[in-house]
Amino acid sequence: MHGEYKMPGGKLVVIDLEVEAGRLTNVQLSGDFFLEPDSVLHAIDGALDGLEADLPQAATTRAIEAVIPDTAMLYGISPEAVSTAVQRALHGEHKA
């Protein structure tokens, strides 16, 4: 499944994922945003991998926020933008 979201005033956020047994798997976040340190990207993928596919968007956002260190710098992306892309992937909305 594939979802995209262009954050207002930000960059394109892209999520590719699969759903197995009601849970997100093989989650890959990409786009034209920047994260520092780079390890935050893998942390977000890991936070999403295994989540229940039917979680409310707010719960998905909280799961992402929980793995982003206070010292991280996010440019053109937010936890809300990532969870919106996840929702679009799950519901077949592909457009940015």
VMD Tcl script that builds the backbone (N, CA, C; Angstrom):
set m [mol new atoms 288]
animate dup $m
set s [atomselect $m all]
$s set {name element resname resid chain x y z} {
  {N N MET 1 A 0.846 -1.165 0.000}
  {CA C MET 1 A 0.000 0.000 0.000}
  {C C MET 1 A 0.897 1.235 0.000}
  {N N HIS 2 A 0.390 2.291 -0.583}
  {CA C HIS 2 A 1.188 3.495 -0.772}
  {C C HIS 2 A 0.333 4.707 -0.421}
  {N N GLY 3 A 0.891 5.615 0.373}
  {CA C GLY 3 A 0.200 6.854 0.700}
  {C C GLY 3 A 1.150 8.025 0.668}
  {N N GLU 4 A 0.630 9.172 0.240}
  {CA C GLU 4 A 1.433 10.386 0.168}
  {C C GLU 4 A 0.684 11.535 0.826}
  {N N TYR 5 A 1.455 12.466 1.379}
  {CA C TYR 5 A 0.878 13.674 1.954}
  {C C TYR 5 A 1.876 14.807 1.815}
  {N N LYS 6 A 1.438 15.911 1.248}
  {CA C LYS 6 A 2.261 17.121 1.147}
  {C C LYS 6 A 1.859 18.012 2.301}
  {N N MET 7 A 2.744 18.111 3.254}
  {CA C MET 7 A 2.482 18.907 4.450}
  {C C MET 7 A 2.414 20.385 4.069}
  {N N PRO 8 A 1.374 21.104 4.481}
  {CA C PRO 8 A 1.300 22.537 4.183}
  {C C PRO 8 A 2.554 23.253 4.684}
  {N N GLY 9 A 3.210 23.958 3.788}
  {CA C GLY 9 A 4.443 24.644 4.144}
  {C C GLY 9 A 5.616 23.705 4.326}
  {N N GLY 10 A 5.413 22.433 4.008}
  {CA C GLY 10 A 6.467 21.444 4.214}
  {C C GLY 10 A 6.770 20.681 2.948}
  {N N LYS 11 A 7.135 19.458 3.130}
  {CA C LYS 11 A 7.607 18.609 2.038}
  {C C LYS 11 A 6.683 17.419 1.842}
  {N N LEU 12 A 6.989 16.627 0.828}
  {CA C LEU 12 A 6.227 15.429 0.534}
  {C C LEU 12 A 6.636 14.300 1.480}
  {N N VAL 13 A 5.653 13.664 2.074}
  {CA C VAL 13 A 5.852 12.526 2.972}
  {C C VAL 13 A 5.218 11.315 2.289}
  {N N VAL 14 A 5.984 10.238 2.144}
  {CA C VAL 14 A 5.527 9.040 1.448}
  {C C VAL 14 A 5.661 7.840 2.381}
  {N N ILE 15 A 4.633 7.022 2.420}
  {CA C ILE 15 A 4.653 5.786 3.205}
  {C C ILE 15 A 4.305 4.620 2.296}
  {N N ASP 16 A 5.104 3.584 2.380}
  {CA C ASP 16 A 4.790 2.304 1.750}
  {C C ASP 16 A 4.715 1.283 2.869}
  {N N LEU 17 A 3.676 0.471 2.827}
  {CA C LEU 17 A 3.472 -0.501 3.901}
  {C C LEU 17 A 2.604 -1.639 3.407}
  {N N GLU 18 A 2.549 -2.667 4.224}
  {CA C GLU 18 A 1.655 -3.797 4.013}
  {C C GLU 18 A 0.887 -4.010 5.303}
  {N N VAL 19 A -0.200 -4.747 5.214}
  {CA C VAL 19 A -0.970 -5.115 6.396}
  {C C VAL 19 A -1.073 -6.632 6.428}
  {N N GLU 20 A -0.652 -7.196 7.544}
  {CA C GLU 20 A -0.739 -8.638 7.751}
  {C C GLU 20 A -1.353 -8.870 9.115}
  {N N ALA 21 A -2.389 -9.697 9.149}
  {CA C ALA 21 A -3.083 -10.024 10.402}
  {C C ALA 21 A -3.503 -8.761 11.157}
  {N N GLY 22 A -3.924 -7.743 10.415}
  {CA C GLY 22 A -4.417 -6.519 11.030}
  {C C GLY 22 A -3.357 -5.565 11.552}
  {N N ARG 23 A -2.097 -5.826 11.214}
  {CA C ARG 23 A -1.002 -4.977 11.701}
  {C C ARG 23 A -0.169 -4.458 10.532}
  {N N LEU 24 A 0.405 -3.274 10.718}
  {CA C LEU 24 A 1.289 -2.692 9.716}
  {C C LEU 24 A 2.594 -3.473 9.673}
  {N N THR 25 A 3.075 -3.766 8.469}
  {CA C THR 25 A 4.357 -4.447 8.299}
  {C C THR 25 A 5.105 -3.816 7.134}
  {N N ASN 26 A 6.398 -4.076 7.090}
  {CA C ASN 26 A 7.251 -3.592 5.995}
  {C C ASN 26 A 7.057 -2.100 5.737}
  {N N VAL 27 A 7.014 -1.328 6.804}
  {CA C VAL 27 A 6.785 0.111 6.705}
  {C C VAL 27 A 8.061 0.807 6.253}
  {N N GLN 28 A 7.918 1.668 5.248}
  {CA C GLN 28 A 9.055 2.448 4.752}
  {C C GLN 28 A 8.611 3.887 4.540}
  {N N LEU 29 A 9.192 4.779 5.304}
  {CA C LEU 29 A 8.939 6.208 5.186}
  {C C LEU 29 A 9.977 6.812 4.252}
  {N N SER 30 A 9.529 7.666 3.338}
  {CA C SER 30 A 10.439 8.380 2.447}
  {C C SER 30 A 9.800 9.710 2.071}
  {N N GLY 31 A 10.509 10.488 1.286}
  {CA C GLY 31 A 9.990 11.770 0.835}
  {C C GLY 31 A 11.115 12.756 0.650}
  {N N ASP 32 A 10.748 14.028 0.485}
  {CA C ASP 32 A 11.774 15.049 0.251}
  {C C ASP 32 A 12.010 15.928 1.478}
  {N N PHE 33 A 11.807 15.363 2.644}
  {CA C PHE 33 A 12.034 16.033 3.922}
  {C C PHE 33 A 13.433 15.693 4.441}
  {N N PHE 34 A 13.785 16.302 5.565}
  {CA C PHE 34 A 15.082 16.030 6.199}
  {C C PHE 34 A 14.874 15.755 7.683}
  {N N LEU 35 A 15.628 14.796 8.193}
  {CA C LEU 35 A 15.612 14.447 9.613}
  {C C LEU 35 A 17.046 14.407 10.122}
  {N N GLU 36 A 17.258 14.932 11.310}
  {CA C GLU 36 A 18.572 14.820 11.950}
  {C C GLU 36 A 18.361 14.362 13.383}
  {N N PRO 37 A 18.987 13.329 13.820}
  {CA C PRO 37 A 19.907 12.469 13.086}
  {C C PRO 37 A 19.143 11.533 12.129}
  {N N ASP 38 A 19.867 10.957 11.192}
  {CA C ASP 38 A 19.265 10.057 10.206}
  {C C ASP 38 A 18.564 8.867 10.855}
  {N N SER 39 A 19.001 8.476 12.023}
  {CA C SER 39 A 18.435 7.317 12.710}
  {C C SER 39 A 16.960 7.503 13.061}
  {N N VAL 40 A 16.483 8.748 13.065}
  {CA C VAL 40 A 15.068 9.004 13.363}
  {C C VAL 40 A 14.177 8.346 12.311}
  {N N LEU 41 A 14.636 8.307 11.072}
  {CA C LEU 41 A 13.859 7.669 10.013}
  {C C LEU 41 A 13.592 6.210 10.350}
  {N N HIS 42 A 14.619 5.494 10.763}
  {CA C HIS 42 A 14.465 4.074 11.116}
  {C C HIS 42 A 13.625 3.913 12.378}
  {N N ALA 43 A 13.729 4.858 13.299}
  {CA C ALA 43 A 12.930 4.807 14.518}
  {C C ALA 43 A 11.442 4.946 14.196}
  {N N ILE 44 A 11.117 5.838 13.267}
  {CA C ILE 44 A 9.717 6.020 12.875}
  {C C ILE 44 A 9.204 4.764 12.179}
  {N N ASP 45 A 9.982 4.215 11.243}
  {CA C ASP 45 A 9.587 2.961 10.592}
  {C C ASP 45 A 9.317 1.883 11.645}
  {N N GLY 46 A 10.220 1.779 12.616}
  {CA C GLY 46 A 10.074 0.772 13.665}
  {C C GLY 46 A 8.865 0.999 14.546}
  {N N ALA 47 A 8.557 2.270 14.817}
  {CA C ALA 47 A 7.393 2.581 15.646}
  {C C ALA 47 A 6.093 2.197 14.944}
  {N N LEU 48 A 6.074 2.334 13.637}
  {CA C LEU 48 A 4.868 2.010 12.874}
  {C C LEU 48 A 4.737 0.517 12.607}
  {N N ASP 49 A 5.857 -0.152 12.411}
  {CA C ASP 49 A 5.839 -1.583 12.116}
  {C C ASP 49 A 5.244 -2.339 13.304}
  {N N GLY 50 A 4.172 -3.054 13.056}
  {CA C GLY 50 A 3.521 -3.825 14.110}
  {C C GLY 50 A 2.316 -3.145 14.734}
  {N N LEU 51 A 2.102 -1.860 14.433}
  {CA C LEU 51 A 0.915 -1.180 14.965}
  {C C LEU 51 A -0.351 -1.777 14.360}
  {N N GLU 52 A -1.428 -1.727 15.105}
  {CA C GLU 52 A -2.714 -2.176 14.576}
  {C C GLU 52 A -3.132 -1.248 13.441}
  {N N ALA 53 A -3.581 -1.822 12.351}
  {CA C ALA 53 A -3.939 -1.037 11.171}
  {C C ALA 53 A -5.172 -0.172 11.396}
  {N N ASP 54 A -6.003 -0.525 12.364}
  {CA C ASP 54 A -7.229 0.238 12.587}
  {C C ASP 54 A -7.125 1.239 13.745}
  {N N LEU 55 A -5.907 1.533 14.173}
  {CA C LEU 55 A -5.730 2.542 15.218}
  {C C LEU 55 A -6.210 3.899 14.721}
  {N N PRO 56 A -6.774 4.715 15.609}
  {CA C PRO 56 A -7.119 6.084 15.215}
  {C C PRO 56 A -5.844 6.850 14.850}
  {N N GLN 57 A -5.982 7.832 13.986}
  {CA C GLN 57 A -4.832 8.600 13.535}
  {C C GLN 57 A -4.081 9.232 14.703}
  {N N ALA 58 A -4.794 9.712 15.716}
  {CA C ALA 58 A -4.141 10.341 16.871}
  {C C ALA 58 A -3.228 9.349 17.591}
  {N N ALA 59 A -3.626 8.087 17.669}
  {CA C ALA 59 A -2.796 7.071 18.327}
  {C C ALA 59 A -1.540 6.782 17.505}
  {N N THR 60 A -1.683 6.794 16.189}
  {CA C THR 60 A -0.526 6.605 15.319}
  {C C THR 60 A 0.450 7.765 15.490}
  {N N THR 61 A -0.079 8.977 15.556}
  {CA C THR 61 A 0.761 10.163 15.766}
  {C C THR 61 A 1.521 10.049 17.081}
  {N N ARG 62 A 0.846 9.622 18.140}
  {CA C ARG 62 A 1.510 9.485 19.445}
  {C C ARG 62 A 2.617 8.437 19.408}
  {N N ALA 63 A 2.395 7.341 18.682}
  {CA C ALA 63 A 3.422 6.297 18.567}
  {C C ALA 63 A 4.670 6.843 17.876}
  {N N ILE 64 A 4.468 7.702 16.890}
  {CA C ILE 64 A 5.601 8.319 16.188}
  {C C ILE 64 A 6.312 9.305 17.104}
  {N N GLU 65 A 5.543 10.155 17.767}
  {CA C GLU 65 A 6.124 11.154 18.678}
  {C C GLU 65 A 6.974 10.500 19.764}
  {N N ALA 66 A 6.555 9.325 20.204}
  {CA C ALA 66 A 7.243 8.643 21.304}
  {C C ALA 66 A 8.671 8.231 20.956}
  {N N VAL 67 A 8.973 8.065 19.662}
  {CA C VAL 67 A 10.316 7.605 19.284}
  {C C VAL 67 A 11.216 8.725 18.757}
  {N N ILE 68 A 10.698 9.930 18.698}
  {CA C ILE 68 A 11.506 11.047 18.207}
  {C C ILE 68 A 12.162 11.739 19.396}
  {N N PRO 69 A 13.485 11.711 19.475}
  {CA C PRO 69 A 14.171 12.348 20.602}
  {C C PRO 69 A 13.950 13.864 20.595}
  {N N ASP 70 A 13.973 14.450 21.777}
  {CA C ASP 70 A 13.804 15.900 21.897}
  {C C ASP 70 A 14.870 16.659 21.124}
  {N N THR 71 A 16.018 16.055 20.937}
  {CA C THR 71 A 17.126 16.717 20.249}
  {C C THR 71 A 17.049 16.586 18.728}
  {N N ALA 72 A 16.089 15.813 18.214}
  {CA C ALA 72 A 15.969 15.605 16.772}
  {C C ALA 72 A 15.488 16.872 16.084}
  {N N MET 73 A 15.915 17.035 14.850}
  {CA C MET 73 A 15.482 18.155 14.020}
  {C C MET 73 A 14.690 17.591 12.847}
  {N N LEU 74 A 13.467 18.084 12.677}
  {CA C LEU 74 A 12.618 17.646 11.583}
  {C C LEU 74 A 12.369 18.838 10.676}
  {N N TYR 75 A 12.686 18.688 9.398}
  {CA C TYR 75 A 12.523 19.760 8.425}
  {C C TYR 75 A 11.531 19.327 7.358}
  {N N GLY 76 A 10.382 19.974 7.314}
  {CA C GLY 76 A 9.389 19.668 6.293}
  {C C GLY 76 A 8.576 18.431 6.568}
  {N N ILE 77 A 8.573 17.965 7.815}
  {CA C ILE 77 A 7.841 16.760 8.193}
  {C C ILE 77 A 7.418 16.892 9.647}
  {N N SER 78 A 6.331 16.215 10.001}
  {CA C SER 78 A 5.864 16.175 11.383}
  {C C SER 78 A 5.251 14.799 11.645}
  {N N PRO 79 A 5.108 14.426 12.911}
  {CA C PRO 79 A 4.436 13.157 13.203}
  {C C PRO 79 A 3.015 13.110 12.625}
  {N N GLU 80 A 2.325 14.243 12.639}
  {CA C GLU 80 A 0.969 14.306 12.093}
  {C C GLU 80 A 0.977 14.046 10.585}
  {N N ALA 81 A 1.980 14.591 9.886}
  {CA C ALA 81 A 2.082 14.373 8.439}
  {C C ALA 81 A 2.327 12.903 8.127}
  {N N VAL 82 A 3.167 12.258 8.923}
  {CA C VAL 82 A 3.441 10.831 8.710}
  {C C VAL 82 A 2.176 10.018 8.952}
  {N N SER 83 A 1.453 10.309 10.024}
  {CA C SER 83 A 0.241 9.535 10.306}
  {C C SER 83 A -0.838 9.790 9.253}
  {N N THR 84 A -0.866 10.988 8.669}
  {CA C THR 84 A -1.799 11.259 7.571}
  {C C THR 84 A -1.445 10.406 6.359}
  {N N ALA 85 A -0.160 10.305 6.036}
  {CA C ALA 85 A 0.274 9.454 4.923}
  {C C ALA 85 A -0.081 7.989 5.190}
  {N N VAL 86 A 0.060 7.557 6.441}
  {CA C VAL 86 A -0.323 6.186 6.803}
  {C C VAL 86 A -1.810 5.976 6.544}
  {N N GLN 87 A -2.630 6.916 6.994}
  {CA C GLN 87 A -4.076 6.795 6.783}
  {C C GLN 87 A -4.416 6.752 5.299}
  {N N ARG 88 A -3.742 7.569 4.522}
  {CA C ARG 88 A -3.990 7.573 3.078}
  {C C ARG 88 A -3.592 6.245 2.444}
  {N N ALA 89 A -2.507 5.666 2.907}
  {CA C ALA 89 A -2.098 4.355 2.394}
  {C C ALA 89 A -3.142 3.302 2.737}
  {N N LEU 90 A -3.628 3.333 3.952}
  {CA C LEU 90 A -4.594 2.332 4.404}
  {C C LEU 90 A -5.942 2.471 3.715}
  {N N HIS 91 A -6.277 3.684 3.310}
  {CA C HIS 91 A -7.599 3.931 2.722}
  {C C HIS 91 A -7.542 4.211 1.231}
  {N N GLY 92 A -6.405 3.947 0.605}
  {CA C GLY 92 A -6.290 4.043 -0.835}
  {C C GLY 92 A -6.244 5.452 -1.393}
  {N N GLU 93 A -5.873 6.424 -0.579}
  {CA C GLU 93 A -5.759 7.798 -1.057}
  {C C GLU 93 A -4.299 8.072 -1.385}
  {N N HIS 94 A -3.957 8.083 -2.665}
  {CA C HIS 94 A -2.560 8.149 -3.074}
  {C C HIS 94 A -2.056 9.557 -3.327}
  {N N LYS 95 A -2.920 10.494 -3.569}
  {CA C LYS 95 A -2.476 11.843 -3.964}
  {C C LYS 95 A -1.880 12.598 -2.800}
  {N N ALA 96 A -0.896 13.434 -3.127}
  {CA C ALA 96 A -0.255 14.287 -2.139}
  {C C ALA 96 A -1.225 15.357 -1.734}
}
mol reanalyze $m
mol bondsrecalc $m
mol representation Tube
mol addrep $m
